[in-house]
Amino acid sequence: MKVIEKIMVPVDYSPASAAALIYAANLAKQLGASLDVVHVWETEPHVPADAQIANKDGKLQSLQEVVHQEALRSMAEYLARVDLGGVELTSSVLSGPVVQNLTQRAEQGIDLIVIGTHGRSGFQRFLLGSVAEKVARAAPIPVLIVRGSQVEQA
């Protein structure tokens, strides 16, 4: 049986991903594992890669860089709001196709993915799809899907 040393938790800053993060932190404490918290922002295909935007000082900056900086700030604020009980963690922000980025990240020393789901069903799920389900199907490692309403803060 493989020992679980590193757990990846994809987050989209929703209550469902917070529930998965808390669940993963509790699991990591029990196993002596660390967490790898990952947020993927999907790039817009119609926005040119070299697009620029003026910052508050009027200087032009790469739109990609502005979005990346904002994503890093959002990650830091998000992690500050969630009590993970001192579990060792790393965090990162990636850009591009969500499922592809997560499955590639899973191949980099990750033993388990814990991902939250919003619990949609029926027609709504058919229309929107489920990132958690797509990750579970594509991931090269085990995936634990946590429904947001099932987790309590430890």
N, CA, C and O atoms as a DFTB+ gen file, in Angstrom:
616 C
 N C O
     1  1       0.843      -1.188       0.000
     2  2       0.000       0.000       0.000
     3  2       0.884       1.246       0.000
     4  3       1.809       1.363       0.803
     5  1       0.593       2.155      -0.893
     6  2       1.373       3.384      -1.024
     7  2       1.076       4.332       0.137
     8  3      -0.076       4.509       0.531
     9  1       2.119       4.929       0.668
    10  2       1.971       5.908       1.740
    11  2       1.601       7.259       1.122
    12  3       2.168       7.660       0.105
    13  1       0.655       7.949       1.739
    14  2       0.255       9.270       1.254
    15  2       1.078      10.321       1.988
    16  3       0.937      10.518       3.195
    17  1       1.942      10.988       1.227
    18  2       2.803      12.016       1.804
    19  2       2.427      13.420       1.354
    20  3       2.667      14.389       2.075
    21  1       1.835      13.538       0.158
    22  2       1.487      14.854      -0.371
    23  2       0.096      14.804      -0.995
    24  3      -0.191      13.974      -1.858
    25  1      -0.754      15.713      -0.534
    26  2      -2.140      15.793      -0.988
    27  2      -2.345      17.112      -1.730
    28  3      -2.076      18.187      -1.193
    29  1      -2.817      17.018      -2.956
    30  2      -3.122      18.227      -3.719
    31  2      -4.590      18.587      -3.535
    32  3      -5.471      17.730      -3.604
    33  1      -4.835      19.878      -3.299
    34  2      -6.199      20.368      -3.148
    35  2      -6.423      21.521      -4.129
    36  3      -5.958      22.635      -3.891
    37  1      -7.128      21.260      -5.221
    38  2      -7.472      22.345      -6.134
    39  2      -8.543      23.229      -5.493
    40  3      -9.502      22.719      -4.913
    41  1      -8.385      24.542      -5.593
    42  2      -9.362      25.458      -5.001
    43  2      -9.823      26.486      -6.026
    44  3      -9.057      26.938      -6.878
    45  1     -11.099      26.840      -5.916
    46  2     -11.648      27.923      -6.739
    47  2     -12.221      29.011      -5.829
    48  3     -12.961      29.883      -6.284
    49  1     -11.875      28.952      -4.545
    50  2     -12.260      29.929      -3.515
    51  2     -13.741      29.848      -3.153
    52  3     -14.269      30.759      -2.516
    53  1     -14.408      28.788      -3.543
    54  2     -15.821      28.588      -3.222
    55  2     -15.945      27.856      -1.884
    56  3     -14.964      27.302      -1.387
    57  1     -17.150      27.850      -1.297
    58  2     -17.367      27.053      -0.086
    59  2     -17.054      25.568      -0.301
    60  3     -16.565      24.905       0.615
    61  1     -17.327      25.042      -1.490
    62  2     -17.041      23.627      -1.772
    63  2     -15.544      23.359      -1.714
    64  3     -15.125      22.333      -1.178
    65  1     -14.730      24.260      -2.256
    66  2     -13.285      24.022      -2.214
    67  2     -12.744      24.255      -0.807
    68  3     -11.768      23.617      -0.414
    69  1     -13.355      25.150      -0.045
    70  2     -12.947      25.341       1.355
    71  2     -13.225      24.074       2.158
    72  3     -12.423      23.680       3.004
    73  1     -14.362      23.441       1.891
    74  2     -14.692      22.190       2.572
    75  2     -13.672      21.109       2.237
    76  3     -13.241      20.364       3.117
    77  1     -13.286      21.024       0.965
    78  2     -12.282      20.039       0.556
    79  2     -10.941      20.335       1.213
    80  3     -10.231      19.416       1.624
    81  1     -10.594      21.609       1.312
    82  2      -9.326      21.998       1.934
    83  2      -9.299      21.624       3.420
    84  3      -8.290      21.122       3.916
    85  1     -10.380      21.861       4.113
    86  2     -10.465      21.495       5.528
    87  2     -10.397      19.974       5.688
    88  3      -9.700      19.466       6.566
    89  1     -11.115      19.266       4.847
    90  2     -11.091      17.805       4.883
    91  2      -9.671      17.297       4.639
    92  3      -9.185      16.422       5.355
    93  1      -9.010      17.857       3.617
    94  2      -7.643      17.443       3.282
    95  2      -6.678      17.765       4.414
    96  3      -5.766      16.985       4.688
    97  1      -6.865      18.904       5.074
    98  2      -5.990      19.270       6.200
    99  2      -6.154      18.285       7.355
   100  3      -5.171      17.882       7.976
   101  1      -7.396      17.900       7.641
   102  2      -7.636      16.907       8.694
   103  2      -6.990      15.573       8.344
   104  3      -6.378      14.928       9.195
   105  1      -7.128      15.169       7.098
   106  2      -6.530      13.926       6.619
   107  2      -5.005      14.012       6.679
   108  3      -4.342      13.069       7.112
   109  1      -4.457      15.134       6.248
   110  2      -3.001      15.326       6.266
   111  2      -2.450      15.246       7.694
   112  3      -1.387      14.667       7.917
   113  1      -3.168      15.821       8.651
   114  2      -2.744      15.742      10.063
   115  2      -2.660      14.286      10.510
   116  3      -1.691      13.886      11.155
   117  1      -3.667      13.500      10.171
   118  2      -3.700      12.098      10.581
   119  2      -2.590      11.286       9.923
   120  3      -2.044      10.367      10.532
   121  1      -2.257      11.627       8.680
   122  2      -1.276      10.845       7.925
   123  2       0.144      11.407       8.004
   124  3       1.095      10.761       7.562
   125  1       0.287      12.604       8.565
   126  2       1.589      13.251       8.568
   127  2       1.994      13.719       7.176
   128  3       3.179      13.775       6.850
   129  1       1.008      14.052       6.368
   130  2       1.246      14.479       4.984
   131  2       1.254      15.999       4.894
   132  3       0.882      16.691       5.842
   133  1       1.679      16.506       3.750
   134  2       1.636      17.936       3.487
   135  2       0.599      18.203       2.398
   136  3       0.158      17.290       1.700
   137  1       0.220      19.479       2.267
   138  2      -0.772      19.878       1.274
   139  2      -0.129      20.711       0.174
   140  3       0.802      21.479       0.415
   141  1      -0.638      20.546      -1.015
   142  2      -0.267      21.364      -2.162
   143  2      -1.571      21.994      -2.654
   144  3      -2.363      21.341      -3.334
   145  1      -1.789      23.255      -2.310
   146  2      -3.029      23.951      -2.652
   147  2      -2.816      24.669      -3.984
   148  3      -1.888      25.463      -4.136
   149  1      -3.696      24.373      -4.947
   150  2      -3.512      24.865      -6.310
   151  2      -4.781      25.556      -6.808
   152  3      -5.890      25.044      -6.658
   153  1      -4.585      26.731      -7.403
   154  2      -5.681      27.423      -8.082
   155  2      -5.279      27.568      -9.541
   156  3      -4.156      27.967      -9.851
   157  1      -6.211      27.239     -10.438
   158  2      -5.950      27.385     -11.874
   159  2      -6.940      28.405     -12.420
   160  3      -8.152      28.233     -12.289
   161  1      -6.430      29.450     -13.022
   162  2      -7.312      30.395     -13.703
   163  2      -7.213      30.144     -15.196
   164  3      -6.135      30.086     -15.788
   165  1      -8.374      30.002     -15.758
   166  2      -8.464      29.668     -17.178
   167  2      -8.229      30.933     -17.999
   168  3      -8.899      31.946     -17.799
   169  1      -7.284      30.868     -18.912
   170  2      -6.995      32.011     -19.769
   171  2      -8.098      32.159     -20.807
   172  3      -8.681      31.173     -21.258
   173  1      -8.369      33.384     -21.174
   174  2      -9.404      33.669     -22.170
   175  2      -8.820      33.515     -23.566
   176  3      -7.826      34.172     -23.877
   177  1      -9.394      32.678     -24.417
   178  2      -8.826      32.441     -25.741
   179  2      -8.889      33.658     -26.663
   180  3      -8.084      33.771     -27.587
   181  1      -9.830      34.563     -26.427
   182  2      -9.977      35.716     -27.311
   183  2      -9.097      36.902     -26.893
   184  3      -9.075      37.920     -27.585
   185  1      -8.376      36.788     -25.779
   186  2      -7.481      37.858     -25.326
   187  2      -6.066      37.533     -25.802
   188  3      -5.535      36.472     -25.476
   189  1      -5.455      38.430     -26.565
   190  2      -4.096      38.167     -27.056
   191  2      -3.112      37.965     -25.905
   192  3      -3.206      38.634     -24.876
   193  1      -2.172      37.044     -26.084
   194  2      -1.196      36.728     -25.034
   195  2      -0.351      37.935     -24.656
   196  3       0.140      38.014     -23.530
   197  1      -0.172      38.883     -25.584
   198  2       0.668      40.047     -25.298
   199  2      -0.154      41.282     -24.896
   200  3       0.369      42.396     -24.920
   201  1      -1.422      41.104     -24.530
   202  2      -2.284      42.219     -24.131
   203  2      -1.696      42.930     -22.916
   204  3      -1.131      42.299     -22.022
   205  1      -1.840      44.258     -22.901
   206  2      -1.333      45.048     -21.790
   207  2      -2.447      45.909     -21.221
   208  3      -3.454      46.182     -21.874
   209  1      -2.231      46.327     -19.977
   210  2      -3.205      47.155     -19.276
   211  2      -2.422      48.179     -18.464
   212  3      -1.317      47.903     -17.998
   213  1      -3.003      49.359     -18.300
   214  2      -2.342      50.385     -17.495
   215  2      -2.635      50.124     -16.024
   216  3      -3.786      49.913     -15.642
   217  1      -1.586      50.139     -15.198
   218  2      -1.802      49.967     -13.763
   219  2      -2.188      51.312     -13.149
   220  3      -2.346      52.297     -13.870
   221  1      -2.340      51.361     -11.831
   222  2      -2.807      52.587     -11.184
   223  2      -1.818      53.741     -11.325
   224  3      -2.203      54.899     -11.162
   225  1      -0.550      53.449     -11.625
   226  2       0.452      54.489     -11.850
   227  2       0.515      54.907     -13.314
   228  3       1.305      55.778     -13.677
   229  1      -0.304      54.297     -14.149
   230  2      -0.324      54.619     -15.558
   231  2       0.692      53.860     -16.388
   232  3       0.782      54.079     -17.596
   233  1       1.459      52.974     -15.771
   234  2       2.447      52.185     -16.499
   235  2       1.763      50.980     -17.130
   236  3       0.867      50.377     -16.540
   237  1       2.201      50.639     -18.338
   238  2       1.660      49.454     -18.998
   239  2       2.247      48.197     -18.382
   240  3       3.442      48.113     -18.096
   241  1       1.383      47.241     -18.192
   242  2       1.771      45.971     -17.610
   243  2       1.077      44.859     -18.386
   244  3      -0.023      45.059     -18.902
   245  1       1.695      43.713     -18.471
   246  2       1.096      42.564     -19.130
   247  2      -0.192      42.184     -18.404
   248  3      -0.214      42.063     -17.179
   249  1      -1.260      41.998     -19.170
   250  2      -2.532      41.587     -18.575
   251  2      -2.371      40.253     -17.863
   252  3      -2.935      40.047     -16.788
   253  1      -1.602      39.343     -18.460
   254  2      -1.331      38.037     -17.834
   255  2      -0.704      38.229     -16.452
   256  3      -1.084      37.560     -15.491
   257  1       0.270      39.159     -16.364
   258  2       0.957      39.391     -15.089
   259  2       0.017      40.010     -14.056
   260  3       0.068      39.648     -12.880
   261  1      -0.833      40.933     -14.480
   262  2      -1.796      41.552     -13.563
   263  2      -2.736      40.487     -12.996
   264  3      -2.979      40.441     -11.790
   265  1      -3.253      39.646     -13.864
   266  2      -4.166      38.585     -13.420
   267  2      -3.436      37.613     -12.508
   268  3      -3.995      37.176     -11.502
   269  1      -2.197      37.268     -12.841
   270  2      -1.416      36.348     -12.010
   271  2      -1.171      36.944     -10.619
   272  3      -1.306      36.245      -9.615
   273  1      -0.815      38.220     -10.557
   274  2      -0.597      38.876      -9.262
   275  2      -1.879      38.893      -8.432
   276  3      -1.845      38.659      -7.224
   277  1      -2.997      39.167      -9.079
   278  2      -4.279      39.170      -8.381
   279  2      -4.626      37.762      -7.874
   280  3      -5.153      37.603      -6.773
   281  1      -4.328      36.760      -8.681
   282  2      -4.593      35.375      -8.272
   283  2      -3.725      34.990      -7.066
   284  3      -4.200      34.306      -6.160
   285  1      -2.476      35.417      -7.048
   286  2      -1.599      35.144      -5.897
   287  2      -2.122      35.833      -4.637
   288  3      -2.109      35.250      -3.553
   289  1      -2.586      37.086      -4.786
   290  2      -3.147      37.818      -3.646
   291  2      -4.403      37.121      -3.133
   292  3      -4.593      36.977      -1.925
   293  1      -5.257      36.691      -4.057
   294  2      -6.483      35.986      -3.663
   295  2      -6.166      34.689      -2.935
   296  3      -6.835      34.345      -1.961
   297  1      -5.152      33.967      -3.398
   298  2      -4.753      32.713      -2.741
   299  2      -4.284      32.990      -1.315
   300  3      -4.687      32.293      -0.383
   301  1      -3.439      34.001      -1.142
   302  2      -2.927      34.329       0.196
   303  2      -4.070      34.706       1.142
   304  3      -4.100      34.259       2.289
   305  1      -5.006      35.523       0.664
   306  2      -6.154      35.911       1.488
   307  2      -7.017      34.701       1.824
   308  3      -7.484      34.561       2.954
   309  1      -7.224      33.846       0.863
   310  2      -8.042      32.647       1.058
   311  2      -7.431      31.741       2.118
   312  3      -8.123      31.287       3.029
   313  1      -6.130      31.481       1.997
   314  2      -5.476      30.594       2.954
   315  2      -5.434      31.203       4.354
   316  3      -5.437      30.471       5.343
   317  1      -5.395      32.524       4.449
   318  2      -5.396      33.191       5.755
   319  2      -6.735      33.034       6.469
   320  3      -6.796      33.091       7.697
   321  1      -7.815      32.834       5.698
   322  2      -9.154      32.705       6.289
   323  2      -9.485      31.290       6.749
   324  3     -10.436      31.097       7.507
   325  1      -8.723      30.308       6.309
   326  2      -9.040      28.908       6.611
   327  2      -8.042      28.374       7.627
   328  3      -6.832      28.454       7.416
   329  1      -8.549      27.828       8.732
   330  2      -7.683      27.244       9.764
   331  2      -7.313      25.819       9.357
   332  3      -8.157      24.924       9.338
   333  1      -6.047      25.632       9.036
   334  2      -5.579      24.315       8.589
   335  2      -4.830      23.572       9.687
   336  3      -4.232      22.526       9.431
   337  1      -4.855      24.092      10.887
   338  2      -4.279      23.390      12.020
   339  2      -2.780      23.172      11.932
   340  3      -2.268      22.190      12.469
   341  1      -2.073      24.062      11.270
   342  2      -0.620      23.964      11.221
   343  2      -0.061      22.949      10.249
   344  3       1.124      22.622      10.320
   345  1      -0.873      22.444       9.347
   346  2      -0.402      21.473       8.363
   347  2       0.565      22.171       7.405
   348  3       0.311      23.292       6.964
   349  1       1.675      21.500       7.086
   350  2       2.639      22.043       6.130
   351  2       1.990      22.137       4.757
   352  3       1.342      21.194       4.303
   353  1       2.167      23.289       4.093
   354  2       1.571      23.420       2.777
   355  2       2.404      24.282       1.856
   356  3       3.195      25.126       2.278
   357  1       2.188      24.030       0.574
   358  2       2.692      24.894      -0.481
   359  2       1.467      25.321      -1.267
   360  3       0.447      24.631      -1.271
   361  1       1.571      26.464      -1.932
   362  2       0.453      26.907      -2.757
   363  2       0.991      27.464      -4.061
   364  3       2.112      27.967      -4.134
   365  1       0.163      27.360      -5.085
   366  2       0.560      27.900      -6.378
   367  2      -0.663      28.271      -7.187
   368  3      -1.774      27.795      -6.956
   369  1      -0.405      29.151      -8.154
   370  2      -1.437      29.602      -9.068
   371  2      -0.954      29.284     -10.479
   372  3       0.146      29.671     -10.873
   373  1      -1.780      28.582     -11.224
   374  2      -1.442      28.193     -12.594
   375  2      -2.455      28.815     -13.546
   376  3      -3.540      29.219     -13.128
   377  1      -2.103      28.891     -14.820
   378  2      -3.055      29.408     -15.800
   379  2      -3.161      28.449     -16.970
   380  3      -2.196      27.781     -17.342
   381  1      -4.353      28.396     -17.541
   382  2      -4.585      27.525     -18.681
   383  2      -5.766      26.608     -18.429
   384  3      -6.579      26.868     -17.543
   385  1      -5.865      25.540     -19.200
   386  2      -6.971      24.589     -19.026
   387  2      -6.914      23.929     -17.635
   388  3      -5.887      23.371     -17.247
   389  1      -8.006      24.000     -16.910
   390  2      -8.032      23.565     -15.513
   391  2      -7.695      22.083     -15.369
   392  3      -6.757      21.735     -14.652
   393  1      -8.431      21.219     -16.027
   394  2      -8.243      19.778     -15.855
   395  2      -6.839      19.364     -16.302
   396  3      -6.179      18.578     -15.622
   397  1      -6.391      19.880     -17.419
   398  2      -5.051      19.551     -17.914
   399  2      -3.970      19.991     -16.916
   400  3      -3.044      19.231     -16.637
   401  1      -4.081      21.199     -16.384
   402  2      -3.106      21.677     -15.410
   403  2      -3.095      20.826     -14.147
   404  3      -2.033      20.499     -13.616
   405  1      -4.284      20.470     -13.670
   406  2      -4.370      19.685     -12.437
   407  2      -3.819      18.278     -12.626
   408  3      -3.127      17.763     -11.747
   409  1      -4.112      17.656     -13.749
   410  2      -3.601      16.297     -13.962
   411  2      -2.091      16.306     -14.178
   412  3      -1.403      15.381     -13.745
   413  1      -1.573      17.324     -14.833
   414  2      -0.115      17.432     -14.978
   415  2       0.543      17.667     -13.630
   416  3       1.596      17.097     -13.347
   417  1      -0.063      18.498     -12.800
   418  2       0.480      18.767     -11.467
   419  2       0.479      17.487     -10.627
   420  3       1.398      17.248      -9.845
   421  1      -0.556      16.676     -10.796
   422  2      -0.670      15.430     -10.032
   423  2       0.482      14.477     -10.311
   424  3       0.797      13.629      -9.476
   425  1       1.111      14.604     -11.468
   426  2       2.234      13.738     -11.832
   427  2       3.550      14.171     -11.186
   428  3       4.582      13.533     -11.393
   429  1       3.518      15.243     -10.410
   430  2       4.732      15.805      -9.821
   431  2       4.826      15.508      -8.323
   432  3       4.911      16.421      -7.502
   433  1       4.809      14.236      -7.986
   434  2       5.008      13.846      -6.592
   435  2       3.778      13.939      -5.707
   436  3       3.900      13.944      -4.482
   437  1       2.616      14.012      -6.295
   438  2       1.369      14.062      -5.528
   439  2       0.846      12.638      -5.374
   440  3       0.901      11.847      -6.316
   441  1       0.336      12.310      -4.179
   442  2      -0.160      10.963      -3.911
   443  2      -1.685      10.861      -3.935
   444  3      -2.236       9.784      -4.166
   445  1      -2.366      11.989      -3.695
   446  2      -3.828      11.990      -3.612
   447  2      -4.320      13.387      -3.951
   448  3      -3.693      14.382      -3.586
   449  1      -5.447      13.458      -4.650
   450  2      -6.124      14.729      -4.901
   451  2      -7.401      14.730      -4.068
   452  3      -8.174      13.773      -4.106
   453  1      -7.620      15.802      -3.320
   454  2      -8.879      15.996      -2.606
   455  2      -9.510      17.239      -3.221
   456  3      -8.962      18.338      -3.137
   457  1     -10.660      17.047      -3.836
   458  2     -11.298      18.149      -4.567
   459  2     -12.747      18.285      -4.141
   460  3     -13.435      17.290      -3.914
   461  1     -13.202      19.517      -4.036
   462  2     -14.582      19.783      -3.659
   463  2     -15.497      19.779      -4.859
   464  3     -15.072      20.021      -5.988
   465  1     -16.767      19.498      -4.596
   466  2     -17.781      19.571      -5.635
   467  2     -18.950      20.373      -5.102
   468  3     -19.244      20.358      -3.907
   469  1     -19.607      21.067      -6.002
   470  2     -20.764      21.885      -5.624
   471  2     -22.007      21.043      -5.462
   472  3     -23.011      21.518      -4.932
   473  1     -21.960      19.806      -5.907
   474  2     -23.084      18.900      -5.729
   475  2     -24.249      19.144      -6.661
   476  3     -25.386      18.791      -6.349
   477  1     -23.971      19.744      -7.802
   478  2     -25.049      19.940      -8.778
   479  2     -25.483      18.589      -9.326
   480  3     -24.708      17.634      -9.360
   481  1     -26.728      18.531      -9.751
   482  2     -27.209      17.285     -10.346
   483  2     -28.139      17.603     -11.508
   484  3     -28.484      18.758     -11.757
   485  1     -28.528      16.563     -12.199
   486  2     -29.501      16.693     -13.272
   487  2     -29.047      17.596     -14.403
   488  3     -27.894      17.552     -14.832
   489  1     -29.973      18.414     -14.877
   490  2     -29.737      19.256     -16.047
   491  2     -28.631      20.278     -15.790
   492  3     -27.828      20.558     -16.680
   493  1     -28.586      20.834     -14.581
   494  2     -27.552      21.828     -14.259
   495  2     -26.164      21.207     -14.384
   496  3     -25.251      21.843     -14.908
   497  1     -25.995      19.979     -13.912
   498  2     -24.703      19.303     -14.019
   499  2     -24.387      18.988     -15.478
   500  3     -23.238      19.086     -15.911
   501  1     -25.415      18.609     -16.227
   502  2     -25.235      18.312     -17.638
   503  2     -24.721      19.546     -18.384
   504  3     -23.820      19.443     -19.216
   505  1     -25.292      20.699     -18.084
   506  2     -24.898      21.936     -18.759
   507  2     -23.510      22.407     -18.325
   508  3     -22.690      22.778     -19.165
   509  1     -23.248      22.392     -17.039
   510  2     -22.016      22.961     -16.498
   511  2     -20.879      21.954     -16.433
   512  3     -19.710      22.338     -16.455
   513  1     -21.209      20.673     -16.352
   514  2     -20.170      19.667     -16.166
   515  2     -19.662      19.718     -14.736
   516  3     -20.101      20.547     -13.938
   517  1     -18.760      18.851     -14.428
   518  2     -18.186      18.820     -13.095
   519  2     -16.682      18.731     -13.231
   520  3     -16.150      17.739     -13.731
   521  1     -15.992      19.784     -12.779
   522  2     -14.534      19.770     -12.824
   523  2     -14.018      18.599     -11.984
   524  3     -13.071      17.916     -12.374
   525  1     -14.641      18.377     -10.841
   526  2     -14.203      17.278      -9.975
   527  2     -14.305      15.942     -10.715
   528  3     -13.391      15.119     -10.647
   529  1     -15.406      15.731     -11.413
   530  2     -15.581      14.478     -12.147
   531  2     -14.560      14.346     -13.272
   532  3     -14.010      13.266     -13.490
   533  1     -14.307      15.438     -13.982
   534  2     -13.333      15.407     -15.070
   535  2     -11.927      15.126     -14.544
   536  3     -11.163      14.386     -15.163
   537  1     -11.593      15.719     -13.405
   538  2     -10.282      15.463     -12.794
   539  2     -10.191      14.007     -12.364
   540  3      -9.169      13.357     -12.585
   541  1     -11.252      13.488     -11.752
   542  2     -11.252      12.092     -11.310
   543  2     -11.045      11.137     -12.476
   544  3     -10.360      10.123     -12.338
   545  1     -11.626      11.452     -13.610
   546  2     -11.481      10.586     -14.786
   547  2     -10.087      10.676     -15.411
   548  3      -9.571       9.688     -15.934
   549  1      -9.482      11.863     -15.353
   550  2      -8.211      12.088     -16.051
   551  2      -6.975      11.910     -15.173
   552  3      -5.880      11.701     -15.695
   553  1      -7.125      11.988     -13.877
   554  2      -5.962      11.988     -12.979
   555  2      -5.249      10.636     -12.953
   556  3      -5.889       9.586     -13.002
   557  1      -3.929      10.674     -12.876
   558  2      -3.145       9.441     -12.821
   559  2      -3.034       8.870     -11.396
   560  3      -2.384       7.847     -11.180
   561  1      -3.676       9.541     -10.431
   562  2      -3.612       9.124      -9.027
   563  2      -5.031       9.124      -8.448
   564  3      -5.957       9.628      -9.082
   565  1      -5.204       8.562      -7.249
   566  2      -6.541       8.557      -6.634
   567  2      -7.072       9.972      -6.378
   568  3      -6.318      10.895      -6.070
   569  1      -8.391      10.107      -6.517
   570  2      -9.064      11.382      -6.291
   571  2     -10.192      11.156      -5.296
   572  3     -11.012      10.254      -5.465
   573  1     -10.225      11.977      -4.268
   574  2     -11.285      11.945      -3.269
   575  2     -12.139      13.186      -3.487
   576  3     -11.647      14.308      -3.369
   577  1     -13.420      12.990      -3.805
   578  2     -14.323      14.112      -4.058
   579  2     -15.144      14.368      -2.802
   580  3     -15.789      13.466      -2.267
   581  1     -15.108      15.626      -2.339
   582  2     -15.784      16.025      -1.111
   583  2     -16.926      16.977      -1.458
   584  3     -16.723      17.991      -2.126
   585  1     -18.114      16.641      -1.002
   586  2     -19.258      17.528      -1.190
   587  2     -19.142      18.627      -0.129
   588  3     -18.904      18.341       1.044
   589  1     -19.310      19.869      -0.543
   590  2     -19.115      21.023       0.323
   591  2     -19.907      20.981       1.614
   592  3     -19.418      21.464       2.635
   593  1     -21.083      20.435       1.613
   594  2     -21.940      20.434       2.800
   595  2     -21.568      19.334       3.803
   596  3     -22.179      19.250       4.869
   597  1     -20.589      18.501       3.487
   598  2     -20.295      17.357       4.331
   599  2     -19.158      17.577       5.337
   600  3     -18.850      16.670       6.111
   601  1     -18.532      18.752       5.344
   602  2     -17.333      18.947       6.143
   603  2     -17.525      20.043       7.165
   604  3     -18.120      21.084       6.884
   605  1     -17.015      19.797       8.347
   606  2     -17.024      20.771       9.420
   607  2     -15.593      21.171       9.737
   608  3     -14.674      20.370       9.567
   609  1     -15.395      22.390      10.192
   610  2     -14.066      22.849      10.602
   611  2     -13.631      22.043      11.832
   612  3     -14.405      21.853      12.770
   613  1     -12.387      21.577      11.808
   614  2     -11.873      20.765      12.914
   615  2     -11.447      21.627      14.082
   616  3     -10.989      21.106      15.099
